[in-house]
Amino acid sequence: MKTTSIVIFCITAFCLSAQNNSVILDHNNSAAFISEGGTFFYDFSDTNKGYQVPKNSNFESIFSAQFWFAGKDENNQIRMARGGQPSGNYDFFNGPISGAGTYSNPDYQSRWAMPIWKICQTEIDHFNLWWNCNNGSVVIGCDTVTSPSADLLQRIESWPATGDVAAGQSYYLAPFYDRNDDGVYSPLNDGDYPILKGCCGAYMIQNDAAESHTYSNTDSLGLEIHYQFYQYRTWDYLNDVTFIDVMAINRGTTNYHEFTHSFLVDGEIGNVFDDFFGVDSTFNCMYFYNADNFDEANFMTIGYGENPPALGIVSLRNPMSSSLVPFDPFMTSSTWNYMHGLQFGGEVMLNQSNNPTNFMFNGNPNVPSEWSMYSTSSIPNDYRGLASYQKGDFNVGDTMLQTYAIISARTGNHIENVQSVLDIASSLHTFYNTTNNPVCQNGTLSLWENGNAEFSIYPNPAKDHVTVSGIDNNLFGSTAILSELSGKRLFTLNISKSTIDFTLEGLAPGLYLMTIGDLTKRFVVE
């Protein structure tokens, strides 16, 4: 894990968003620089772009990205919170929503000084097996289990599972496996552990109420924001994908209408000034691609050269209500208009046929007759894209969820890669809607009902136990995992023989998963 420190002076007595902590999520072929302060994929350590595909290649395709939120209160006044800028203005602060006067408390500042938790499923599995061995729940194979490192134990123990209710914080924060269902997060005593999507991910909690907004200059919304960044390591297109879950909770005292959430992405395919922007509303994908088929280097960046890739941002959970290229200045009124698919002054956006549209350049550049920057010979430049989702009413206690995927393709020339991005977007929607956070084994996404080694589960349906037989001896020493469809681990067992038994005591009736190696099978508990 890479951590950077940058000194930024604060004009208040405390500064929880100094943009001085970061991690790099690079479990698959992508490397995502994740930092506090509300600006993501920007490398504050060298003030440069912070998203690479492939990783370690010096080829970068995103300069920075921000999440925006806005709504109108009971007086029809716009309230807004926008992610920070590299210059230091921001509307988000580390930690959950807390009571009045508690944000400056030393305990709060110490607890949330480092707001990003990065952890991988292999590390959680290691901790879980170690804890089970130490507590007698597992005996076979424990002679080879090593103690978790101090760093891993610190990350697991400090997981932001619960808040300080006495200080006005919500009790339940980040998801965790509660082994004894007592509602208390206690890893060392009870064997509890974090629940995080993907094979490797990072979790982050922020709010927009701790200080005044120096970016949007509006009153706060009272939002608590939870981010999950996660990746799967695979042998297909998912190996180039970074997922982002965004959860916004209205923990304030104001109901909002016309509540809207947006994702602003400053896409830069290598050379900063020779890109185009487009959007496909069918696949809920906005994308960036090179204006021609050769991406030159310049004084700022390394160019991709011939056949530069295309970059896509896919909205998975909720459809985009609009997507366009916003232009400065980002005043409150113009920002509100952009977030609602309108032009700077609130004018309706028109397509090439002078018909109203919420999606700018929504034609495929591979089809000359469709409306694209390529077909209209637009001027190449450094474009930013804004993808928005209009939720509507957002009352006190409500939660808004959205999921994004960042994708990349380099399979042909610059516009053929756009089509490849759209094909990947289509596959991603299928994956997202059907698999629901599949199980990772040994750091790699398990393949559904697929693999070289077979095994059998019986009885199926089962009641109080299942027997797994026919396990190939090549899998001895690996781990068998019993989990829910959500991916939540219920039990693990080190494999040392071809037949093993699992007790199902306490499991509710339903569908469960058994994973061994790269094979996952499903079975029913009655």
Secondary structure by P-SEA (a helix, b strand, c coil): cbbbbbbbbbccccccccccbbbbbccccbbbbbbccccccccccccccccccccccccccccccbbbbbbccccccccbbbbbcccccccccccccccccccccaaaaaaccccbbbbcaaaaaaaaaaaaaaaccccccccccccccaaaaaaaaacccccccccccccccbbbbbccccccccccccbbbbbbccccbbbbbbbccccccccccccccbbbbbbbbcccccccccccbbbbbbbbbcccccccccbbbbbbbbcccccccbbbbbbbcccccccccccccbbbbcccccccccbbbbbbbbbccccccbbbbbbccccaaaaaaaaacccccccccccccccccccccccccccccccccccccccccbbbbbbbbbbccccccbbbbbbbbbbbbccccaaaaaaaaaaaaaaaaaaaacccccccccccccccccccbbbbbccccccccccccccccccccbbbbbbcccccccbbbbbcccbbbbbbccccbbbbbbbcccbbbbbbcc
